[in-house]
Amino acid sequence: MPVTHRTALLLLSLCAGLSGISPVYAGSGGLMLFKGGTLAVKQMQTNGSLLATLPASTFSRTTLSEETLQVAITQASWDENRGIYQSGIPGIGFSFCTEDGGECLLNGKSFSGDILSQRMRNFAIRLYKTGDVTAGDYTLPALLTLSHQGTPQLTVGLSALRVNVSQCSVTRDNLRVRFPDATLGNRTLLSAVSFHLPVVCKNAADYDNIAIHFSFSGARHDAQHIETGLPGIALSVKNEAGRYVDFSAAASDPHVLFHETGYVAELTRNAREKAQAGEFNVSITAEVEMR
């Protein structure tokens, strides 16, 4: 019997949804509140990572005293070189700087009011991760205050900021898994390869809060075996405990979801069809929900 070889490639595409922050603001008298919207944070992100930017171009329409103004920020400095201060939200810092970061409003710094008004169109409030973030709904009425001779002229803050925190993170949006070369024979299982989805969590218990649903858009031999394009050769995926993926099930079915990152892909012969050697690629989607 001639010996033939076959190389199989499994491509998994991972996806996750994040919502951004809204640059809407409301002003009233000497108080300017920027509406924060929803901020999605991954606990695994590096401290110092930029989370959101709120352009302050509307600030340029604010009437300020032409005299010298002093900047007052009551929160502690987190990174003086980048002008980042703690915000009052655990794990969230902020800065009020120009787009290029060349100029920042720093605690104790003085500006001419008319010049500051002209420059404000180039400024933005930026939010950063500065530590472990606590989810919740927040209002920060006084990030910074501009005063003239001790009299407040304008206070800038954030309102309606909702912080959603994921303890887990998808580190890559695709994963290529290559089967070892296999030889056609009479056995049912032709080849198997282990792989791990690129999902990491801060703590071991956090993996219980992820839900993974696998789907395949091509033809299937049955619920657990998908066609590879080679006659008589099917592909299946199971977790390390031996539970197979049901490719026919909807993501809304909680019984078909997985919570682990380790899996085994298998190539098997379809007894009802003559097997043919060759090469193929298939693409499976793993949708990862991080609660």
Secondary structure as the mmCIF struct_conf table of DSSP 4:
data_model
#
loop_
_struct_conf.conf_type_id
_struct_conf.id
_struct_conf.beg_label_comp_id
_struct_conf.beg_label_asym_id
_struct_conf.beg_label_seq_id
_struct_conf.end_label_comp_id
_struct_conf.end_label_asym_id
_struct_conf.end_label_seq_id
STRN STRN1 HIS A 5 ARG A 6
STRN STRN2 ALA A 8 CYS A 15
STRN STRN3 ILE A 21 SER A 28
TURN_TY1_P TURN_TY1_P1 GLY A 29 GLY A 30
STRN STRN4 LEU A 31 LYS A 42
TURN_TY1_P TURN_TY1_P2 GLN A 43 MET A 44
BEND BEND1 GLN A 45 GLN A 45
HELX_LH_PP_P HELX_LH_PP_P1 THR A 46 THR A 46
TURN_TY1_P TURN_TY1_P3 ASN A 47 GLY A 48
STRN STRN5 LEU A 50 PRO A 55
HELX_RH_3T_P HELX_RH_3T_P1 SER A 57 ARG A 61
BEND BEND2 THR A 62 THR A 62
BEND BEND3 GLU A 66 GLU A 67
STRN STRN6 THR A 68 ALA A 72
BEND BEND4 GLN A 75 GLN A 75
HELX_LH_PP_P HELX_LH_PP_P2 ALA A 76 ALA A 76
STRN STRN7 SER A 77 ASP A 79
HELX_RH_3T_P HELX_RH_3T_P2 GLU A 80 ARG A 82
TURN_TY1_P TURN_TY1_P4 GLY A 83 GLY A 83
STRN STRN8 ILE A 84 GLN A 86
BEND BEND5 GLY A 88 ILE A 89
TURN_TY1_P TURN_TY1_P5 PRO A 90 GLY A 91
STRN STRN9 ILE A 92 THR A 98
TURN_TY1_P TURN_TY1_P6 GLU A 99 ASP A 100
BEND BEND6 GLY A 101 GLY A 102
STRN STRN10 CYS A 104 CYS A 104
TURN_TY1_P TURN_TY1_P7 ASN A 107 GLY A 108
STRN STRN11 SER A 110 SER A 112
HELX_RH_AL_P HELX_RH_AL_P1 GLY A 113 ARG A 119
HELX_RH_3T_P HELX_RH_3T_P3 MET A 120 ASN A 122
STRN STRN12 PHE A 123 LYS A 129
BEND BEND7 GLY A 131 ASP A 132
STRN STRN13 GLY A 136 HIS A 148
TURN_TY1_P TURN_TY1_P8 GLN A 149 GLY A 150
STRN STRN14 THR A 151 SER A 166
BEND BEND8 GLN A 167 GLN A 167
STRN STRN15 CYS A 168 VAL A 170
BEND BEND9 ASP A 173 ASP A 173
STRN STRN16 ASN A 174 ARG A 178
HELX_LH_PP_P HELX_LH_PP_P3 PHE A 179 ASP A 181
STRN STRN17 ALA A 182 THR A 183
BEND BEND10 ASN A 186 ASN A 186
BEND BEND11 THR A 188 THR A 188
STRN STRN18 LEU A 189 HIS A 196
BEND BEND12 PRO A 198 PRO A 198
STRN STRN19 VAL A 199 CYS A 201
BEND BEND13 LYS A 202 ASN A 203
HELX_RH_3T_P HELX_RH_3T_P4 ALA A 204 ASN A 209
STRN STRN20 ILE A 210 SER A 215
BEND BEND14 GLY A 218 GLY A 218
STRN STRN21 ARG A 220 ARG A 220
BEND BEND15 HIS A 221 GLN A 224
STRN STRN22 ILE A 226 GLU A 227
BEND BEND16 GLY A 229 LEU A 230
TURN_TY1_P TURN_TY1_P9 PRO A 231 GLY A 232
STRN STRN23 ILE A 233 ASN A 239
TURN_TY1_P TURN_TY1_P10 GLU A 240 ALA A 241
BEND BEND17 GLY A 242 GLY A 242
HELX_LH_PP_P HELX_LH_PP_P4 ARG A 243 ARG A 243
STRN STRN24 TYR A 244 TYR A 244
HELX_LH_PP_P HELX_LH_PP_P5 VAL A 245 VAL A 245
TURN_TY1_P TURN_TY1_P11 PHE A 247 SER A 248
BEND BEND18 ALA A 249 ALA A 249
TURN_TY1_P TURN_TY1_P12 ALA A 251 SER A 252
HELX_RH_3T_P HELX_RH_3T_P5 PRO A 254 VAL A 256
STRN STRN25 PHE A 258 PHE A 258
BEND BEND19 THR A 261 THR A 261
STRN STRN26 GLY A 262 ARG A 269
TURN_TY1_P TURN_TY1_P13 ALA A 271 ARG A 272
BEND BEND20 GLU A 273 GLU A 273
STRN STRN27 PHE A 280 MET A 290
#
